[in-house]
Amino acid sequence: MSRERTVATPHGPGRLITHQASHPVASLLLSHGAGNGVETADLQALAQRLPRQGVSVVLFEQPWKVAGRKVATPPATLDEGLIAAASAMRMRVPLVVGGRSAGARSAARCARGLGASGCLAVSFPLHPPGRPERSRVDELLGARLPTLVVQGERDAMGRPEEFPPGTDLAVVPGADHGMKVAKTAGVTQEEALGILVEAVLEWTVREVVGNK
């Protein structure tokens, strides 16, 4: 069961979709990427499956998407939207701030300031496609919180082996930046999403709930 509400931000109304666990041990606030909203399969898999395991999931749709625009607004505006979303939540359990792609970057920049216990980066865009010299690794490391990166094996914006040693990294076999798997991947799309969900659940219990 989910509920939706509008959240005021400095750049117009955003949207919060809450998937509440019956007896939550943690809450996960997730924002989306620069090309899609919260309807992506990976965010929906987390929102539908984690509450059954005691982790509430709150999806935040940025104002640019709510307004029907096709192009995301600048990074600073995404951060301000995410901060407004977190401020509208009631924090009764440990909070993880995360997102996918551009939302993962925003989470890395904001999580610590929001008092989060951890940061989740799904499909972190370590660099633009084909431009590894333009690394955003400092942004990821700047989270200064327990951080889980869930990355597709074929992600053109940062393959798993490109992340620095010591990164808490879960790899989804055969998946690209959108977490879509190739037919030759050896796993089905459903299995790939299951790997994502299980990795996030295990890390949340170990690094967030276990250290509260």
MOMO-V171059 format. One record per residue. N is the residue number from 1. RES is the residue in one letter. OMEGA is omega in whole degrees, -180 to 180 (* if undefined). Layout:
n & res & omega
N & RES & OMEGA
N & RES & OMEGA
This chain:
n & res & omega
1 & M & -180
2 & S & 175
3 & R & -177
4 & E & 172
5 & R & 179
6 & T & 179
7 & V & 177
8 & A & 175
9 & T & 178
10 & P & -176
11 & H & 179
12 & G & -177
13 & P & 170
14 & G & -178
15 & R & 175
16 & L & 175
17 & I & -175
18 & T & 174
19 & H & -168
20 & Q & 172
21 & A & -179
22 & S & 179
23 & H & -172
24 & P & 173
25 & V & 178
26 & A & 175
27 & S & -179
28 & L & 177
29 & L & -174
30 & L & 172
31 & S & -170
32 & H & -179
33 & G & -175
34 & A & -177
35 & G & -178
36 & N & 177
37 & G & -175
38 & V & -177
39 & E & -178
40 & T & -173
41 & A & -178
42 & D & 178
43 & L & 180
44 & Q & 178
45 & A & 178
46 & L & -177
47 & A & -177
48 & Q & -171
49 & R & -176
50 & L & 179
51 & P & 177
52 & R & -179
53 & Q & 175
54 & G & 178
55 & V & 177
56 & S & 180
57 & V & 178
58 & V & 179
59 & L & 180
60 & F & 176
61 & E & -176
62 & Q & -178
63 & P & -179
64 & W & 180
65 & K & 177
66 & V & -179
67 & A & 177
68 & G & 178
69 & R & -179
70 & K & -177
71 & V & -179
72 & A & 175
73 & T & -175
74 & P & -177
75 & P & -178
76 & A & 180
77 & T & 176
78 & L & 178
79 & D & -179
80 & E & 176
81 & G & -180
82 & L & 178
83 & I & 178
84 & A & 179
85 & A & 180
86 & A & -179
87 & S & -179
88 & A & -179
89 & M & 174
90 & R & -174
91 & M & 178
92 & R & 179
93 & V & 178
94 & P & -177
95 & L & 169
96 & V & 177
97 & V & -177
98 & G & 180
99 & G & 176
100 & R & 177
101 & S & 179
102 & A & 177
103 & G & 176
104 & A & 176
105 & R & -180
106 & S & 179
107 & A & 180
108 & A & -180
109 & R & -169
110 & C & -167
111 & A & -176
112 & R & 180
113 & G & 179
114 & L & 179
115 & G & -179
116 & A & 176
117 & S & -180
118 & G & -179
119 & C & 178
120 & L & -179
121 & A & 178
122 & V & -178
123 & S & -180
124 & F & -179
125 & P & -174
126 & L & 177
127 & H & 173
128 & P & -180
129 & P & 178
130 & G & -178
131 & R & -177
132 & P & 179
133 & E & 179
134 & R & -174
135 & S & 175
136 & R & -176
137 & V & 179
138 & D & 178
139 & E & 179
140 & L & -179
141 & L & -180
142 & G & 178
143 & A & 178
144 & R & 176
145 & L & 170
146 & P & -174
147 & T & 174
148 & L & 173
149 & V & 174
150 & V & -170
151 & Q & 175
152 & G & -178
153 & E & -176
154 & R & -176
155 & D & -179
156 & A & 179
157 & M & 177
158 & G & 176
159 & R & -177
160 & P & -177
161 & E & 179
162 & E & -179
163 & F & -176
164 & P & 176
165 & P & -180
166 & G & 177
167 & T & 175
168 & D & -166
169 & L & 172
170 & A & -176
171 & V & 176
172 & V & -174
173 & P & 173
174 & G & -175
175 & A & 176
176 & D & -177
177 & H & 178
178 & G & -177
179 & M & 173
180 & K & -177
181 & V & 176
182 & A & 180
183 & K & -179
184 & T & -172
185 & A & -177
186 & G & 174
187 & V & 177
188 & T & 177
189 & Q & 179
190 & E & 178
191 & E & 179
192 & A & 178
193 & L & 176
194 & G & 176
195 & I & 177
196 & L & -177
197 & V & -179
198 & E & 179
199 & A & -180
200 & V & 180
201 & L & -178
202 & E & -180
203 & W & -180
204 & T & 179
205 & V & -176
206 & R & -170
207 & E & -175
208 & V & -178
209 & V & -177
210 & G & -178
211 & N & -178
212 & K & *
